Amino acid sequence: MADALNTETVNAPPRDAATVILIRDSDPGLEVLLLCRGNSKTVMNKAWVFPGGKVDDADFEHETEILSQLPATPQSLLAEDISSGKACALFYAATRETREETGVRLAAAAVHPWSRWITPNEPSMMKKRFDARFFVAALPDGEVAVHDGTEATDSKWLTPRQALQDYLAHHITLAPPQIMTLVALCAHDSTSSCIEHANNTPTYCIQPQVIKSDRHKRILAYPGDEQHSSPDKLMPGPTRLFWMDGHFEPEEGFDQYLR
């Protein structure tokens, strides 16, 4: 298990990335796909993540294709003031990374903006920074997710609650954005609920801020926390995560969010 906390400061600008929260309906309830980054030498080795990766230059070559698939302009869907080319590249990277890492084919219209995460200058689990747009997508009928065996060496479908319980039991490693996303998913019991939420809720941008502490090696504050520069709470769940016992969790635990 990867439980090392990065302590280096990274001054490089964040790289654009796209991540897909792939979900499905099942007997246990809503499930989400997690992949194990078992061969990574630089980015969260052995951590369990959602499919995704950085935006490549070639992703910008598909603007016409992406525009033909989307029901509205990509900028409005992302709620960002960026060029059409960059917005389309983000949508294309989301579908491309999902296909490459899981074999699942998604149309651009099937991925719905969920959130945006910008790595702070003191990354917790890597030595790189990303400006990652998170999308949510339901597993299409007839598609089967199979990890590629290269970037992703294992995969699991878990309910958000089970994923968090496995994390707390040290069975899997999660990075803070995945932790907070899983907490938010606990409020939903179906793929339709998640997609409806994504389509009717403004996409929030989360820039975690590191709080210095003599007691804890690392505290991450999120919008709405008294020591975060943004006073408005933007997402469900705790406003702080503490590095305790080799991983991050709220000081009061996760119980209230798993009910």
Phi and psi in degrees as GROMACS dihedral restraints (atoms count N, CA, C in turn):
[ dihedral_restraints ]
;  ai    aj    ak    al  type     phi  dphi    fc
    3     4     5     6     1   -90.6    20    10
    4     5     6     7     1   109.4    20    10
    6     7     8     9     1  -127.1    20    10
    7     8     9    10     1    17.8    20    10
    9    10    11    12     1   -81.2    20    10
   10    11    12    13     1   136.9    20    10
   12    13    14    15     1   -95.6    20    10
   13    14    15    16     1   125.8    20    10
   15    16    17    18     1   -71.8    20    10
   16    17    18    19     1   134.7    20    10
   18    19    20    21     1  -118.4    20    10
   19    20    21    22     1     5.0    20    10
   21    22    23    24     1   -86.8    20    10
   22    23    24    25     1   144.9    20    10
   24    25    26    27     1   -87.0    20    10
   25    26    27    28     1   134.8    20    10
   27    28    29    30     1  -116.7    20    10
   28    29    30    31     1   115.9    20    10
   30    31    32    33     1   -96.7    20    10
   31    32    33    34     1    -6.2    20    10
   33    34    35    36     1   -66.7    20    10
   34    35    36    37     1   147.8    20    10
   36    37    38    39     1   -66.0    20    10
   37    38    39    40     1   151.4    20    10
   39    40    41    42     1   -69.6    20    10
   40    41    42    43     1   144.5    20    10
   42    43    44    45     1   -87.6    20    10
   43    44    45    46     1   140.6    20    10
   45    46    47    48     1   -66.5    20    10
   46    47    48    49     1   137.6    20    10
   48    49    50    51     1  -146.2    20    10
   49    50    51    52     1   161.1    20    10
   51    52    53    54     1  -134.2    20    10
   52    53    54    55     1   135.9    20    10
   54    55    56    57     1  -130.8    20    10
   55    56    57    58     1   141.6    20    10
   57    58    59    60     1  -118.3    20    10
   58    59    60    61     1   122.2    20    10
   60    61    62    63     1   -84.9    20    10
   61    62    63    64     1    96.4    20    10
   63    64    65    66     1   -86.6    20    10
   64    65    66    67     1   123.1    20    10
   66    67    68    69     1  -125.7    20    10
   67    68    69    70     1   159.8    20    10
   69    70    71    72     1  -151.2    20    10
   70    71    72    73     1   158.0    20    10
   72    73    74    75     1   -90.6    20    10
   73    74    75    76     1   137.9    20    10
   75    76    77    78     1  -148.1    20    10
   76    77    78    79     1   175.3    20    10
   78    79    80    81     1   -59.1    20    10
   79    80    81    82     1   -42.3    20    10
   81    82    83    84     1   -69.2    20    10
   82    83    84    85     1   -13.9    20    10
   84    85    86    87     1   122.6    20    10
   85    86    87    88     1  -160.3    20    10
   87    88    89    90     1   -62.1    20    10
   88    89    90    91     1   130.9    20    10
   90    91    92    93     1  -123.2    20    10
   91    92    93    94     1   151.2    20    10
   93    94    95    96     1  -125.2    20    10
   94    95    96    97     1   144.2    20    10
   96    97    98    99     1   -86.7    20    10
   97    98    99   100     1   130.7    20    10
   99   100   101   102     1  -121.3    20    10
  100   101   102   103     1   138.2    20    10
  102   103   104   105     1  -114.1    20    10
  103   104   105   106     1   143.0    20    10
  105   106   107   108     1   -94.2    20    10
  106   107   108   109     1   121.8    20    10
  108   109   110   111     1   -81.7    20    10
  109   110   111   112     1    75.8    20    10
  111   112   113   114     1   -81.6    20    10
  112   113   114   115     1   -16.3    20    10
  114   115   116   117     1  -115.8    20    10
  115   116   117   118     1     8.3    20    10
  117   118   119   120     1   -74.1    20    10
  118   119   120   121     1   133.9    20    10
  120   121   122   123     1   -98.4    20    10
  121   122   123   124     1   -12.6    20    10
  123   124   125   126     1  -128.3    20    10
  124   125   126   127     1   -28.9    20    10
  126   127   128   129     1  -120.9    20    10
  127   128   129   130     1   101.6    20    10
  129   130   131   132     1    51.4    20    10
  130   131   132   133     1    54.2    20    10
  132   133   134   135     1   -59.8    20    10
  133   134   135   136     1   133.0    20    10
  135   136   137   138     1    72.4    20    10
  136   137   138   139     1     1.8    20    10
  138   139   140   141     1   -80.0    20    10
  139   140   141   142     1   153.2    20    10
  141   142   143   144     1  -100.3    20    10
  142   143   144   145     1   126.0    20    10
  144   145   146   147     1  -135.4    20    10
  145   146   147   148     1   171.9    20    10
  147   148   149   150     1   -84.4    20    10
  148   149   150   151     1   154.5    20    10
  150   151   152   153     1   -55.8    20    10
  151   152   153   154     1   142.1    20    10
  153   154   155   156     1   159.6    20    10
  154   155   156   157     1   175.5    20    10
  156   157   158   159     1   176.8    20    10
  157   158   159   160     1  -175.1    20    10
  159   160   161   162     1   -73.7    20    10
  160   161   162   163     1   155.5    20    10
  162   163   164   165     1   -77.8    20    10
  163   164   165   166     1   127.6    20    10
  165   166   167   168     1   -94.0    20    10
  166   167   168   169     1   159.6    20    10
  168   169   170   171     1   -58.4    20    10
  169   170   171   172     1   -36.6    20    10
  171   172   173   174     1   -66.4    20    10
  172   173   174   175     1   -20.0    20    10
  174   175   176   177     1   -66.1    20    10
  175   176   177   178     1   -21.0    20    10
  177   178   179   180     1   -77.5    20    10
  178   179   180   181     1    -7.9    20    10
  180   181   182   183     1   -85.7    20    10
  181   182   183   184     1     2.8    20    10
  183   184   185   186     1  -115.8    20    10
  184   185   186   187     1    24.6    20    10
  186   187   188   189     1   -59.7    20    10
  187   188   189   190     1   -47.6    20    10
  189   190   191   192     1   -61.0    20    10
  190   191   192   193     1   -43.7    20    10
  192   193   194   195     1   -60.6    20    10
  193   194   195   196     1   -45.5    20    10
  195   196   197   198     1   -69.0    20    10
  196   197   198   199     1   -41.9    20    10
  198   199   200   201     1   -60.3    20    10
  199   200   201   202     1   -33.4    20    10
  201   202   203   204     1   -71.4    20    10
  202   203   204   205     1   -18.2    20    10
  204   205   206   207     1   -96.2    20    10
  205   206   207   208     1   -25.7    20    10
  207   208   209   210     1   -85.8    20    10
  208   209   210   211     1   146.7    20    10
  210   211   212   213     1   -78.3    20    10
  211   212   213   214     1   -13.4    20    10
  213   214   215   216     1  -149.6    20    10
  214   215   216   217     1   177.9    20    10
  216   217   218   219     1   -65.8    20    10
  217   218   219   220     1   142.5    20    10
  219   220   221   222     1   -62.1    20    10
  220   221   222   223     1   -31.4    20    10
  222   223   224   225     1   -64.8    20    10
  223   224   225   226     1   -41.8    20    10
  225   226   227   228     1   -69.0    20    10
  226   227   228   229     1   -34.7    20    10
  228   229   230   231     1   -67.5    20    10
  229   230   231   232     1   -36.1    20    10
  231   232   233   234     1   -83.3    20    10
  232   233   234   235     1   -12.2    20    10
  234   235   236   237     1    57.5    20    10
  235   236   237   238     1    42.6    20    10
  237   238   239   240     1  -131.8    20    10
  238   239   240   241     1   145.8    20    10
  240   241   242   243     1   -92.0    20    10
  241   242   243   244     1    77.3    20    10
  243   244   245   246     1  -131.3    20    10
  244   245   246   247     1   171.2    20    10
  246   247   248   249     1   -69.0    20    10
  247   248   249   250     1   155.9    20    10
  249   250   251   252     1   -61.2    20    10
  250   251   252   253     1   -38.2    20    10
  252   253   254   255     1   -62.0    20    10
  253   254   255   256     1   -43.8    20    10
  255   256   257   258     1   -68.1    20    10
  256   257   258   259     1   -41.7    20    10
  258   259   260   261     1   -61.7    20    10
  259   260   261   262     1   -43.4    20    10
  261   262   263   264     1   -64.9    20    10
  262   263   264   265     1   -37.4    20    10
  264   265   266   267     1   -62.4    20    10
  265   266   267   268     1   -36.3    20    10
  267   268   269   270     1   -65.6    20    10
  268   269   270   271     1   -45.1    20    10
  270   271   272   273     1   -62.7    20    10
  271   272   273   274     1   -42.7    20    10
  273   274   275   276     1   -66.5    20    10
  274   275   276   277     1   -42.4    20    10
  276   277   278   279     1   -60.6    20    10
  277   278   279   280     1   -37.5    20    10
  279   280   281   282     1   -60.7    20    10
  280   281   282   283     1   -46.5    20    10
  282   283   284   285     1   -72.5    20    10
  283   284   285   286     1   -37.6    20    10
  285   286   287   288     1   -65.0    20    10
  286   287   288   289     1   -48.4    20    10
  288   289   290   291     1   -61.6    20    10
  289   290   291   292     1   -39.3    20    10
  291   292   293   294     1   -63.2    20    10
  292   293   294   295     1   -42.4    20    10
  294   295   296   297     1   -65.2    20    10
  295   296   297   298     1   -44.5    20    10
  297   298   299   300     1   -67.0    20    10
  298   299   300   301     1   -37.2    20    10
  300   301   302   303     1   -91.8    20    10
  301   302   303   304     1   -22.2    20    10
  303   304   305   306     1  -129.0    20    10
  304   305   306   307     1   -12.2    20    10
  306   307   308   309     1    81.7    20    10
  307   308   309   310     1    -4.4    20    10
  309   310   311   312     1   -81.7    20    10
  310   311   312   313     1   128.2    20    10
  312   313   314   315     1   -97.1    20    10
  313   314   315   316     1   125.4    20    10
  315   316   317   318     1  -124.1    20    10
  316   317   318   319     1   137.2    20    10
  318   319   320   321     1   -79.5    20    10
  319   320   321   322     1   154.7    20    10
  321   322   323   324     1   -58.9    20    10
  322   323   324   325     1   -34.9    20    10
  324   325   326   327     1   -69.4    20    10
  325   326   327   328     1   -13.3    20    10
  327   328   329   330     1   -89.2    20    10
  328   329   330   331     1    -9.1    20    10
  330   331   332   333     1  -105.4    20    10
  331   332   333   334     1   129.8    20    10
  333   334   335   336     1  -118.0    20    10
  334   335   336   337     1   125.6    20    10
  336   337   338   339     1   -55.5    20    10
  337   338   339   340     1   134.1    20    10
  339   340   341   342     1  -117.8    20    10
  340   341   342   343     1   -49.6    20    10
  342   343   344   345     1  -161.9    20    10
  343   344   345   346     1   173.1    20    10
  345   346   347   348     1  -135.5    20    10
  346   347   348   349     1   132.5    20    10
  348   349   350   351     1  -125.6    20    10
  349   350   351   352     1   127.2    20    10
  351   352   353   354     1  -114.8    20    10
  352   353   354   355     1   118.0    20    10
  354   355   356   357     1   -63.2    20    10
  355   356   357   358     1   133.1    20    10
  357   358   359   360     1   -70.2    20    10
  358   359   360   361     1   172.3    20    10
  360   361   362   363     1   -68.1    20    10
  361   362   363   364     1   -14.3    20    10
  363   364   365   366     1  -115.3    20    10
  364   365   366   367     1    76.7    20    10
  366   367   368   369     1   -58.8    20    10
  367   368   369   370     1   147.1    20    10
  369   370   371   372     1   -86.9    20    10
  370   371   372   373     1   -37.0    20    10
  372   373   374   375     1  -127.0    20    10
  373   374   375   376     1    14.4    20    10
  375   376   377   378     1  -157.1    20    10
  376   377   378   379     1   174.8    20    10
  378   379   380   381     1  -115.4    20    10
  379   380   381   382     1    28.8    20    10
  381   382   383   384     1  -132.7    20    10
  382   383   384   385     1   158.0    20    10
  384   385   386   387     1  -116.1    20    10
  385   386   387   388     1   142.8    20    10
  387   388   389   390     1  -133.7    20    10
  388   389   390   391     1   147.2    20    10
  390   391   392   393     1  -108.1    20    10
  391   392   393   394     1    91.0    20    10
  393   394   395   396     1  -103.8    20    10
  394   395   396   397     1   125.1    20    10
  396   397   398   399     1   -93.0    20    10
  397   398   399   400     1   125.6    20    10
  399   400   401   402     1   -96.9    20    10
  400   401   402   403     1   128.8    20    10
  402   403   404   405     1  -114.1    20    10
  403   404   405   406     1   158.0    20    10
  405   406   407   408     1  -120.1    20    10
  406   407   408   409     1   141.0    20    10
  408   409   410   411     1  -148.9    20    10
  409   410   411   412     1   139.5    20    10
  411   412   413   414     1   -82.2    20    10
  412   413   414   415     1   140.8    20    10
  414   415   416   417     1   -60.9    20    10
  415   416   417   418     1   119.5    20    10
  417   418   419   420     1   -64.8    20    10
  418   419   420   421     1   151.3    20    10
  420   421   422   423     1   -57.2    20    10
  421   422   423   424     1   135.9    20    10
  423   424   425   426     1    85.5    20    10
  424   425   426   427     1   -10.3    20    10
  426   427   428   429     1   -90.5    20    10
  427   428   429   430     1   143.5    20    10
  429   430   431   432     1  -126.3    20    10
  430   431   432   433     1   128.0    20    10
  432   433   434   435     1   -86.0    20    10
  433   434   435   436     1   123.9    20    10
  435   436   437   438     1  -132.8    20    10
  436   437   438   439     1   121.5    20    10
  438   439   440   441     1   -63.0    20    10
  439   440   441   442     1   148.4    20    10
  441   442   443   444     1   -75.2    20    10
  442   443   444   445     1   -14.9    20    10
  444   445   446   447     1    80.7    20    10
  445   446   447   448     1    -5.0    20    10
  447   448   449   450     1  -110.0    20    10
  448   449   450   451     1   -75.8    20    10
  450   451   452   453     1   -70.9    20    10
  451   452   453   454     1   -40.4    20    10
  453   454   455   456     1  -110.1    20    10
  454   455   456   457     1   118.3    20    10
  456   457   458   459     1   -98.9    20    10
  457   458   459   460     1    -5.4    20    10
  459   460   461   462     1  -160.3    20    10
  460   461   462   463     1   163.0    20    10
  462   463   464   465     1  -151.2    20    10
  463   464   465   466     1   152.6    20    10
  465   466   467   468     1  -146.4    20    10
  466   467   468   469     1   141.0    20    10
  468   469   470   471     1   -97.8    20    10
  469   470   471   472     1   120.8    20    10
  471   472   473   474     1  -135.4    20    10
  472   473   474   475     1   149.7    20    10
  474   475   476   477     1   -68.5    20    10
  475   476   477   478     1   152.5    20    10
  477   478   479   480     1   -55.1    20    10
  478   479   480   481     1   -39.7    20    10
  480   481   482   483     1   -64.1    20    10
  481   482   483   484     1   -44.3    20    10
  483   484   485   486     1   -65.0    20    10
  484   485   486   487     1   -38.3    20    10
  486   487   488   489     1   -61.1    20    10
  487   488   489   490     1   -43.9    20    10
  489   490   491   492     1   -68.2    20    10
  490   491   492   493     1   -37.4    20    10
  492   493   494   495     1   -65.8    20    10
  493   494   495   496     1   -39.5    20    10
  495   496   497   498     1   -65.5    20    10
  496   497   498   499     1   -35.5    20    10
  498   499   500   501     1   -65.4    20    10
  499   500   501   502     1   -46.9    20    10
  501   502   503   504     1   -63.8    20    10
  502   503   504   505     1   -29.5    20    10
  504   505   506   507     1   -84.8    20    10
  505   506   507   508     1     4.4    20    10
  507   508   509   510     1    65.6    20    10
  508   509   510   511     1    25.6    20    10
  510   511   512   513     1   -82.8    20    10
  511   512   513   514     1   -29.1    20    10
  513   514   515   516     1  -136.7    20    10
  514   515   516   517     1   159.6    20    10
  516   517   518   519     1  -108.6    20    10
  517   518   519   520     1   134.6    20    10
  519   520   521   522     1  -127.7    20    10
  520   521   522   523     1   145.0    20    10
  522   523   524   525     1   -86.0    20    10
  523   524   525   526     1   157.5    20    10
  525   526   527   528     1   -52.6    20    10
  526   527   528   529     1   -42.5    20    10
  528   529   530   531     1   -61.4    20    10
  529   530   531   532     1   -36.3    20    10
  531   532   533   534     1   -68.4    20    10
  532   533   534   535     1   -40.4    20    10
  534   535   536   537     1   -57.9    20    10
  535   536   537   538     1   -51.4    20    10
  537   538   539   540     1   -68.0    20    10
  538   539   540   541     1   -33.7    20    10
  540   541   542   543     1   -67.5    20    10
  541   542   543   544     1   -41.5    20    10
  543   544   545   546     1   -63.9    20    10
  544   545   546   547     1   -38.1    20    10
  546   547   548   549     1   -59.6    20    10
  547   548   549   550     1   -44.6    20    10
  549   550   551   552     1   -64.0    20    10
  550   551   552   553     1   -36.9    20    10
  552   553   554   555     1   -68.6    20    10
  553   554   555   556     1   -21.1    20    10
  555   556   557   558     1   -61.8    20    10
  556   557   558   559     1   -18.7    20    10
  558   559   560   561     1   -79.9    20    10
  559   560   561   562     1    -5.5    20    10
  561   562   563   564     1  -117.8    20    10
  562   563   564   565     1   142.8    20    10
  564   565   566   567     1  -114.2    20    10
  565   566   567   568     1     4.7    20    10
  567   568   569   570     1  -157.1    20    10
  568   569   570   571     1   161.9    20    10
  570   571   572   573     1   -64.6    20    10
  571   572   573   574     1   -38.0    20    10
  573   574   575   576     1   -63.4    20    10
  574   575   576   577     1   -36.4    20    10
  576   577   578   579     1   -64.1    20    10
  577   578   579   580     1   -42.9    20    10
  579   580   581   582     1   -64.8    20    10
  580   581   582   583     1   -45.7    20    10
  582   583   584   585     1   -65.6    20    10
  583   584   585   586     1   -41.3    20    10
  585   586   587   588     1   -61.7    20    10
  586   587   588   589     1   -42.6    20    10
  588   589   590   591     1   -61.7    20    10
  589   590   591   592     1   -44.8    20    10
  591   592   593   594     1   -62.0    20    10
  592   593   594   595     1   -37.3    20    10
  594   595   596   597     1   -81.2    20    10
  595   596   597   598     1   -12.8    20    10
  597   598   599   600     1  -121.5    20    10
  598   599   600   601     1     7.3    20    10
  600   601   602   603     1  -125.4    20    10
  601   602   603   604     1   129.9    20    10
  603   604   605   606     1   -57.1    20    10
  604   605   606   607     1   138.9    20    10
  606   607   608   609     1   -68.7    20    10
  607   608   609   610     1   123.9    20    10
  609   610   611   612     1   -95.3    20    10
  610   611   612   613     1   149.7    20    10
  612   613   614   615     1  -110.1    20    10
  613   614   615   616     1   122.6    20    10
  615   616   617   618     1  -109.5    20    10
  616   617   618   619     1   121.4    20    10
  618   619   620   621     1  -119.3    20    10
  619   620   621   622     1    92.9    20    10
  621   622   623   624     1   -58.1    20    10
  622   623   624   625     1   147.5    20    10
  624   625   626   627     1  -123.4    20    10
  625   626   627   628     1   137.3    20    10
  627   628   629   630     1   -86.5    20    10
  628   629   630   631     1   128.6    20    10
  630   631   632   633     1  -101.0    20    10
  631   632   633   634     1   129.1    20    10
  633   634   635   636     1   -75.7    20    10
  634   635   636   637     1   138.2    20    10
  636   637   638   639     1  -149.8    20    10
  637   638   639   640     1   139.1    20    10
  639   640   641   642     1   -79.4    20    10
  640   641   642   643     1   -24.1    20    10
  642   643   644   645     1   -86.4    20    10
  643   644   645   646     1   -37.5    20    10
  645   646   647   648     1  -117.1    20    10
  646   647   648   649     1   145.5    20    10
  648   649   650   651     1   -67.1    20    10
  649   650   651   652     1   -28.7    20    10
  651   652   653   654     1  -157.2    20    10
  652   653   654   655     1   133.6    20    10
  654   655   656   657     1  -126.4    20    10
  655   656   657   658     1   128.9    20    10
  657   658   659   660     1  -106.4    20    10
  658   659   660   661     1   126.7    20    10
  660   661   662   663     1  -107.1    20    10
  661   662   663   664     1   141.8    20    10
  663   664   665   666     1  -117.8    20    10
  664   665   666   667     1   162.7    20    10
  666   667   668   669     1   -49.2    20    10
  667   668   669   670     1   135.2    20    10
  669   670   671   672     1   102.0    20    10
  670   671   672   673     1   -17.8    20    10
  672   673   674   675     1   -74.0    20    10
  673   674   675   676     1   148.5    20    10
  675   676   677   678     1   -64.2    20    10
  676   677   678   679     1   -21.1    20    10
  678   679   680   681     1  -107.1    20    10
  679   680   681   682     1    10.4    20    10
  681   682   683   684     1   -94.0    20    10
  682   683   684   685     1   147.1    20    10
  684   685   686   687     1   -67.3    20    10
  685   686   687   688     1   -20.8    20    10
  687   688   689   690     1  -100.6    20    10
  688   689   690   691     1   119.0    20    10
  690   691   692   693     1   -78.7    20    10
  691   692   693   694     1   -12.3    20    10
  693   694   695   696     1   -92.3    20    10
  694   695   696   697     1   125.3    20    10
  696   697   698   699     1   -72.9    20    10
  697   698   699   700     1   125.8    20    10
  699   700   701   702     1  -105.3    20    10
  700   701   702   703     1   -16.7    20    10
  702   703   704   705     1  -146.1    20    10
  703   704   705   706     1   160.1    20    10
  705   706   707   708     1   -68.0    20    10
  706   707   708   709     1   165.1    20    10
  708   709   710   711     1   100.4    20    10
  709   710   711   712     1  -174.1    20    10
  711   712   713   714     1   -69.6    20    10
  712   713   714   715     1   158.1    20    10
  714   715   716   717     1   -96.9    20    10
  715   716   717   718     1    -2.6    20    10
  717   718   719   720     1  -141.5    20    10
  718   719   720   721     1   144.4    20    10
  720   721   722   723     1  -121.6    20    10
  721   722   723   724     1   136.2    20    10
  723   724   725   726     1  -110.8    20    10
  724   725   726   727     1   139.3    20    10
  726   727   728   729     1   -79.3    20    10
  727   728   729   730     1   108.8    20    10
  729   730   731   732     1  -138.7    20    10
  730   731   732   733     1   134.3    20    10
  732   733   734   735     1    54.6    20    10
  733   734   735   736     1    38.1    20    10
  735   736   737   738     1    83.4    20    10
  736   737   738   739     1     8.7    20    10
  738   739   740   741     1  -159.0    20    10
  739   740   741   742     1   174.8    20    10
  741   742   743   744     1   -94.1    20    10
  742   743   744   745     1   139.6    20    10
  744   745   746   747     1  -162.9    20    10
  745   746   747   748     1   161.5    20    10
  747   748   749   750     1   -66.0    20    10
  748   749   750   751     1   148.8    20    10
  750   751   752   753     1   -60.5    20    10
  751   752   753   754     1   -32.8    20    10
  753   754   755   756     1   -87.7    20    10
  754   755   756   757     1     0.5    20    10
  756   757   758   759     1    86.1    20    10
  757   758   759   760     1   178.1    20    10
  759   760   761   762     1   -99.0    20    10
  760   761   762   763     1    -4.6    20    10
  762   763   764   765     1   -52.2    20    10
  763   764   765   766     1   -44.2    20    10
  765   766   767   768     1   -66.7    20    10
  766   767   768   769     1   -21.3    20    10
  768   769   770   771     1   -93.4    20    10
  769   770   771   772     1   -11.1    20    10
  771   772   773   774     1   -99.9    20    10
  772   773   774   775     1     0.4    20    10
